[in-house]
Amino acid sequence: MAPIEESSIAQDILSYLVEHTAAEDTIEGIVEWWLLEEKIKRRMIEVQEVLDELAREGLIIANKSNDSKIRYRINKLRKNQILAMLGEGKQD
């Protein structure tokens, strides 16, 4: 077992508790809610980095909508390149 300082589960639990100092729960609740919330936060950062890179490469288009949220969609002009990257060949 990894030392507690290196355990991602320990880090997630402690991060959750720092943000929610009154929190207490059962193991089931901790797994279902606390750890899921921390995983989602980490995943959002990773996904944003990938979306930014895909947009920089012109494979997707990022548009800011009226509600100030950014919406992402495929760049149809690059569809064949995307399909080739995915190893699926050309499709219409």
Short mmCIF file of the C-alpha atoms (twelve columns), coordinates in Angstrom:
data_MODEL
# 
_entry.id   MODEL 
# 
loop_
_atom_site.group_PDB 
_atom_site.id 
_atom_site.type_symbol 
_atom_site.label_atom_id 
_atom_site.label_alt_id 
_atom_site.label_comp_id 
_atom_site.label_asym_id 
_atom_site.label_seq_id 
_atom_site.Cartn_x 
_atom_site.Cartn_y 
_atom_site.Cartn_z 
_atom_site.pdbx_PDB_model_num 
ATOM 1  C CA . MET A 1  0.000   0.000  0.000   1 
ATOM 2  C CA . ALA A 2  1.256   3.487  -0.927  1 
ATOM 3  C CA . PRO A 3  2.093   5.955  1.836   1 
ATOM 4  C CA . ILE A 4  -0.940  8.067  2.761   1 
ATOM 5  C CA . GLU A 5  0.637   11.212 1.243   1 
ATOM 6  C CA . GLU A 6  0.808   9.448  -2.140  1 
ATOM 7  C CA . SER A 7  -2.633  7.836  -2.040  1 
ATOM 8  C CA . SER A 8  -4.997  9.500  -4.505  1 
ATOM 9  C CA . ILE A 9  -7.955  8.255  -2.457  1 
ATOM 10 C CA . ALA A 10 -6.542  9.864  0.678   1 
ATOM 11 C CA . GLN A 11 -5.940  13.092 -1.253  1 
ATOM 12 C CA . ASP A 12 -9.509  13.061 -2.570  1 
ATOM 13 C CA . ILE A 13 -11.008 12.440 0.873   1 
ATOM 14 C CA . LEU A 14 -8.924  15.166 2.475   1 
ATOM 15 C CA . SER A 15 -9.659  17.630 -0.358  1 
ATOM 16 C CA . TYR A 16 -13.365 16.984 0.045   1 
ATOM 17 C CA . LEU A 17 -13.193 17.455 3.813   1 
ATOM 18 C CA . VAL A 18 -11.264 20.716 3.510   1 
ATOM 19 C CA . GLU A 19 -14.048 22.088 1.281   1 
ATOM 20 C CA . HIS A 20 -16.868 20.550 3.365   1 
ATOM 21 C CA . THR A 21 -15.666 20.769 6.959   1 
ATOM 22 C CA . ALA A 22 -19.015 19.680 8.429   1 
ATOM 23 C CA . ALA A 23 -19.217 16.563 6.238   1 
ATOM 24 C CA . GLU A 24 -19.450 13.077 7.669   1 
ATOM 25 C CA . ASP A 25 -20.664 9.936  5.967   1 
ATOM 26 C CA . THR A 26 -20.526 6.164  5.736   1 
ATOM 27 C CA . ILE A 27 -18.081 4.353  3.476   1 
ATOM 28 C CA . GLU A 28 -20.883 3.947  0.933   1 
ATOM 29 C CA . GLY A 29 -21.634 7.673  0.971   1 
ATOM 30 C CA . ILE A 30 -17.962 8.584  0.783   1 
ATOM 31 C CA . VAL A 31 -17.432 6.395  -2.271  1 
ATOM 32 C CA . GLU A 32 -20.660 7.462  -3.953  1 
ATOM 33 C CA . TRP A 33 -20.520 11.208 -3.257  1 
ATOM 34 C CA . TRP A 34 -17.196 12.477 -1.951  1 
ATOM 35 C CA . LEU A 35 -14.872 10.522 -4.194  1 
ATOM 36 C CA . LEU A 36 -17.109 10.946 -7.220  1 
ATOM 37 C CA . GLU A 37 -17.114 14.726 -6.747  1 
ATOM 38 C CA . GLU A 38 -13.323 14.877 -6.508  1 
ATOM 39 C CA . LYS A 39 -12.924 12.609 -9.555  1 
ATOM 40 C CA . ILE A 40 -15.279 14.824 -11.558 1 
ATOM 41 C CA . LYS A 41 -13.255 17.932 -10.642 1 
ATOM 42 C CA . ARG A 42 -10.002 16.298 -11.791 1 
ATOM 43 C CA . ARG A 43 -11.640 14.976 -14.951 1 
ATOM 44 C CA . MET A 44 -13.051 18.410 -15.846 1 
ATOM 45 C CA . ILE A 45 -9.535  19.845 -15.854 1 
ATOM 46 C CA . GLU A 46 -8.234  17.002 -18.034 1 
ATOM 47 C CA . VAL A 47 -11.154 17.246 -20.461 1 
ATOM 48 C CA . GLN A 48 -10.744 21.040 -20.753 1 
ATOM 49 C CA . GLU A 49 -7.082  20.586 -21.656 1 
ATOM 50 C CA . VAL A 50 -7.999  18.081 -24.381 1 
ATOM 51 C CA . LEU A 51 -10.789 20.300 -25.744 1 
ATOM 52 C CA . ASP A 52 -8.396  23.260 -25.870 1 
ATOM 53 C CA . GLU A 53 -5.852  21.196 -27.812 1 
ATOM 54 C CA . LEU A 54 -8.460  19.827 -30.242 1 
ATOM 55 C CA . ALA A 55 -9.678  23.380 -30.881 1 
ATOM 56 C CA . ARG A 56 -6.100  24.648 -31.396 1 
ATOM 57 C CA . GLU A 57 -5.577  21.887 -33.950 1 
ATOM 58 C CA . GLY A 58 -8.808  22.860 -35.699 1 
ATOM 59 C CA . LEU A 59 -10.442 19.466 -35.234 1 
ATOM 60 C CA . ILE A 60 -13.294 20.906 -33.207 1 
ATOM 61 C CA . ILE A 61 -14.820 24.366 -33.091 1 
ATOM 62 C CA . ALA A 62 -15.432 26.200 -29.833 1 
ATOM 63 C CA . ASN A 63 -18.245 28.767 -29.853 1 
ATOM 64 C CA . LYS A 64 -19.252 31.019 -26.987 1 
ATOM 65 C CA . SER A 65 -23.043 31.046 -26.725 1 
ATOM 66 C CA . ASN A 66 -25.380 33.752 -25.439 1 
ATOM 67 C CA . ASP A 67 -25.203 32.275 -21.947 1 
ATOM 68 C CA . SER A 68 -21.385 32.740 -22.036 1 
ATOM 69 C CA . LYS A 69 -20.806 28.983 -22.032 1 
ATOM 70 C CA . ILE A 70 -18.558 27.480 -24.650 1 
ATOM 71 C CA . ARG A 71 -20.094 24.823 -26.856 1 
ATOM 72 C CA . TYR A 72 -17.920 22.415 -28.833 1 
ATOM 73 C CA . ARG A 73 -18.652 20.706 -32.142 1 
ATOM 74 C CA . ILE A 74 -16.829 18.873 -34.874 1 
ATOM 75 C CA . ASN A 75 -15.111 20.871 -37.587 1 
ATOM 76 C CA . LYS A 76 -16.884 19.259 -40.551 1 
ATOM 77 C CA . LEU A 77 -14.102 20.421 -42.875 1 
ATOM 78 C CA . ARG A 78 -11.693 18.173 -40.953 1 
ATOM 79 C CA . LYS A 79 -13.996 15.126 -40.666 1 
ATOM 80 C CA . ASN A 80 -11.923 12.923 -42.988 1 
ATOM 81 C CA . GLN A 81 -8.761  13.766 -41.063 1 
ATOM 82 C CA . ILE A 82 -10.531 12.926 -37.803 1 
ATOM 83 C CA . LEU A 83 -11.777 9.623  -39.203 1 
ATOM 84 C CA . ALA A 84 -8.248  8.789  -40.363 1 
ATOM 85 C CA . MET A 85 -6.931  9.597  -36.886 1 
ATOM 86 C CA . LEU A 86 -9.528  7.266  -35.421 1 
ATOM 87 C CA . GLY A 87 -8.550  4.579  -37.916 1 
ATOM 88 C CA . GLU A 88 -12.009 4.412  -39.452 1 
ATOM 89 C CA . GLY A 89 -11.261 5.555  -42.995 1 
ATOM 90 C CA . LYS A 90 -13.566 7.823  -44.972 1 
ATOM 91 C CA . GLN A 91 -17.283 8.036  -44.273 1 
ATOM 92 C CA . ASP A 92 -19.944 10.538 -45.289 1 
# 
